[in-house]
Amino acid sequence: MFPIFFLAAVDTKTSELVCNGQNDCQGYEGKPAVVRVTGSGASFIGLTEQINDLLLFMNGANRLGFVLDYVLRPGKNYVELNVTIRNEEDTKYLYQTFGAVPSVAGMIGLFGKRNKVFIPGIAGYNIRFSIEHIFGSDAKLKAPAIPGLVADFIGSRGKNGVSYGLVAEPSNDNYVYKYKDEFAKLDGNVPIHEGSILVPLEGSSITACFSKSAPTKLNPKGEEGSTFSYKFYIVIGDGSVSSIRDAQLEIHKRPKGLVSGQVFEQDTEATISHAKVVAYTRNGEGSTPGKRVMYTEFVTHEHGRFTGYMEPGTYYLLARNNRLTSEEIKIIVEKDKKHFQKISVPRPGRVLFTVRDSKGNLIPAKVTALATVGDFENGKCTKQHPVYCMYDPAIGAPEVNTDFRVGLTCEDGAKCNGHVNCKGNGDEKCLYRMATTTEFREDFFVSNNGRGELHLRALSPGRSYKLVASRGIEYETDTKEIKIKPGELKIVEFRLGHSVPTKEMISADLHVHTNLSHDSAISDRDRVTSFAAEGVDFFVTTDHNRIRDMQPVVEVLGLERWLKTMIGIELTTFDMGHFNAFPLRLDLLKFNGGAPSWFRQDGADARYTSNEAFPPGEKDRPLEGLRKGITPTEMFNSMRKLGKISPEQTIIQINHPRDSIFGYFNTYNLSGDTSLPVYTSGLTSPNLRTYDIDKYDNSFDAIEVYNGKRLDLIWHWRIPPGITVPSGYGGKVGTIIRTENEGRGNVAVPGGGSDWFNMLNLGYTYTATANSDTHDLGHEAGVPRNYLLTGFDHPQKLTNAALVDIIRKNKLFLTNGPILYLTAGTSADGPFSTNIGETLKVAQGKVYFNLKVLAASWVDVSEIIVYKNGRVVRTIAVDETTDIERFNKTLPFDVDADAWFVFTVKGKKDLWPVFRADEIEPFQIGQAVSLIQETLLANLPISISFSDSACLLPALAQGIRPYAITNPIWVDVDGDGKYTPNACKTFGERGVRCYPKNASCSKGLCVEKKTPACTEDKDCGNLGQCVDGGCVVDPCKGITCAKAFLACDNTKPCPNDQCAADAKTCSDGTSCKADSDCTGKGDGLCRYCACPPARKACKGDGAPCNADSDCGKNGKCETARYCFPTSCALGYCEPTFPVCSEDQVQKSNHLFLRTGKTNKLETLLKEHSPNQKIEPVDKYTINKVKSYFLYFDHKH
């Protein structure tokens, strides 16, 4: 936990014990112990440093100093944190550049997943949806008030008898109290007082709160008014929220009464320990945000008893034992009086099970209990979302997962993509609404020994549960139906057959978290058992910035026959990326097992001594005094030094490389077309030198292209089937979706798999991997997983050296279901002796691949897609069947030059119930950061376009379908014994086209010869690059594409390289096949398409319209002909997609880094569909209220 002054945090420099608890000292009475920490101002997230400093400080540099006193008084269960912020400048005033930016101080709490955060008010434990409720309300707050959750404190329920909380000191300058009239608009029933806090962001173990209004100006150091102070209390509770509430009532000196009680089981009267009892007031019926004001939660101890303090008033108590809840009980609390309450909770039905293999042996397995929505409480949740109906998140009830097969619908059941699709249809909302046939998962159990127990709620009378036993993708499932009553016990036996042979393979998950990761709370027993139960043979432990060994747990559970583990790490930065390394050494005598540092450097040379520019000649950045960051090279080297075998025999894997600011390729702005880093400058570029593209390091071994269930992170996002593409647009289904950025056609949503393809085309041999990134039992172990081509199938045979060798040689495939056998040869009759990861030497002509696809009967296989040098060369439909062997054929392909081939296999039907869907879309930190910045600047006289905004974005709420990807088989045609790349021909859909005079393509780059020839990069100027004696130039230099809608006619065609070959024209409209056909005609290039037919368009800008009112004030909607916008990529004019519907605008992608060199200073133009009014707006909106921060859920 550390203080935060709006976006500025503390870079600590010193710490010392200033009071030892023996005497009064340093102005503190009561003989406290005091630890003093000093530091300077810095940014919580490094990539935001430049924008933060611009907003907060007129000279563009953070010159705040911090003094933090941690005060522990005798007999108290809380630590006082006294924060003093001071101006470290002797002669300069420090004040915010723009007055519209709120000046406020508070705390960041890193609670971790082992502490379940509770925020009293409208949220309780329902923080994510309560924040969305606040942002979606009709409230219009005036600056400096910002949206968020108003609360008395932040509490938590912890494990092992410990919980934590944050309480603000009451003050007349309390931020919420000072602007109470504005904050009351959010929810007038939440109490506001001098100790209130505002929570604008929570998620991924990070909870931010603001409490104190701060001055907008600090006088020079030493003068009156040069400092500012505030206080927080860090409370250590007994594992319950109520112990935090008790401390808050004491600190805030509130009146109170004592509430106690006991929780029993219905019928038996047996007491229930560890039951949860929530207390709240009511504003109306139901459990949605705003209907209740959550006050506290008790946890029962031995004999089912609970006790704690509450303020006088009328409350409701609700007890919960797992999913089962009591009736709501009304109580009245009086000042200084006691109240005792008995509460009974229904009994669950119990199922004891055993799972055996076909020979009768007990085996590790998972058993899942399913029922349909129509059978739950007489179908009350039909046409409802599972949240609030199937479970109540505010009281901390466990999440109920569903099959998500009906997807998003309007009220009448019609499929939809957004609210605009439901206009005139019922409530006019596009939502996930469960059907009577929708299945939900009531409970599941992973067993290490084939035995286990399920607890089930009662269904409607006469209705049945379906129990499904499974053991991952190599086994069949077994299903039983049972009817069960409260308190009843059933015994069920299952048999599972091992139907998919993998005798020469080991399944492996190379990205796994345990409870040593801050965002994981899973027990060691469950962590290991989950892998054995899902049939995974091997996993690497990769906790966030910690090193540990899980093999002893495997041995304690007796699972050596089934499972082996390896020691690794996920070096986790806030905003540079996440990196795995393995196999590593564990040093139990060192902090975090010997994990290396990742954030900022330490030591005498750790700080910048002067301002610096990059590249030379650019404006100096205000770096003097700031702590230097750690570069990727330094991080990679520090991990390699921990290698179990040697530094050289240590694997470095780039995790989820395109996942917002957690993606390494995003941070260093790799082009989606070339996967080479692109320089950016301007306001939104990073400040520290650490993030400049010359610090990018490509010396890694593997790329995690398939992370968890995030199919959206694999490939560049393309126009999906079922989309009606406007006539004349040029793009078609399968076209990469692009956004225009100063004439460049950026890939709107890049994927790490497409980057991997680009890098293969450049000659790199990085290995693609697929990993679960699992943090808990809810995200299944080994989904997806890698199959290592080992030649054996016993996990204990897999040594550290063998794993390193397999990964370095690309000898694996990626899957969440289908099992692949792929080999290659030079004859249709065989032999097929070249395996995945190997190179086949062949004369020019044909190469033959033998592909065999196996799958358990419950895994669907419907299609095979073959890629050659990154482009689809064949798509094969697979007949539907439940046979184990789905496909076994020899496939010929033409080759006239060196090439590589990758095969993918997918299915149409989901993998429910063995693997669950993600029916609730996460909100991630990258979006939150972007929204912070956009909103701050929305109050300024100008608007700054930070990022690309694209339509037709992939949904993150989705079912999970079968998917498998091979690593390459390389084909050597030129006879040099290796794959020789020709990226000029293989990049993109058509290769690279260089327009600048005297430029030609080399190694995927446009190179302009120089006289004399260049010998090093500096010969080519700032950020120049010298290749083969020439300087690299922009392939789009000199190209004019249709950045906006351009008027056109039969003699004035549209610049667009996407139209069919027989529709190409020269610039004067005459037909052409090649540039030579256009000699003497305009620019002499065959790169135009015929002008589209006339349509309704706004006069002047060509935007689609239906009426004059759609074109703004005094606008005119007329019938005319316009080109659709295009931008340049790899030397071609590519279509961009500017026509967005309202729902698509609301889901606009916010990429933090831009590929343009400077930022545009202009009014943002909201993009519209034809039936929307077109008008400039000064900011984007999320729902109805512009948010500064949002909940984000990140599990990487």
Secondary structure by P-SEA (a helix, b strand, c coil): ccccccccccccccccccccccccccccccbbbbbbbbbbbbbccccaaaaaaaacccccccbbbbbbbbcccccccbbbbbbbbbbccccbbbbbcccccccbbbbbbccccccbbbbccccccccaaaaaaaaaccccccccccccccccbbbbbbcccbbbbbbbccccccccccaaaaaaaacccccccccccccccccccbbbbbcccccccccccccccccccbbbbbccccccaaaaaaaaaaaabbbbbbbbbbbbccccccccccbbbbbbcccccccccccccccbbbbbccccccccccccccbbbbbbcccccccbbbbbbcccbbbbbbbbbbbbbbbbbccccccbbbbbbbbbbbbcccccccccccccccccccccccccccccccccccccccccccccccccccccccccccccccccccccccbbbbbccccbbbbbccccccbbbbbbbbccccbbbbbbbbcccccbbbbbbbbbbbccccccbbbbbccccccccccccccaaaaaaaaaaacccbbbbccccbbbbaaaaaaaacccccbbbbbbbcccccccbbbbbccccccccccccccccccccccccccccbbbbcccccccccccccbbbbcaaaaaaaaaaacccccccbbbbbccccccccccccccccccccccbbbbbcccccccccccccccccccccccccccccccccccccccccccccccccccccccbbbbcccccccccccaaaaaaaaaaaccbbbbbbbccccccccccccbbbbbcccccccccccaaaaaaaaaaccccccccbbbbbbbcccccccccccccbbbbbcccbbbbbbbbbbcccccccbbbbbccccccbbbbbccccccccbbbbbbbbbcccbbbbbbbbbccccccccccccbbbbcaaaaaaaaaaaaacccccccccbbbbcccccccccccbbbbbccbbbbcccccbbbbcccccccccccccccccccccccbbbbbccccccccccccccbbbcccccccccccccccccccccccccbbbbcccccccccccccccccccccccccccccccccccccccccccccccccccccccccccbbbbbbbbbcbbbbccccbbbbbccccaaaaaabbbbccccccccccccbbbbbcccbbbbbbcccccccccccbbbbbbcc
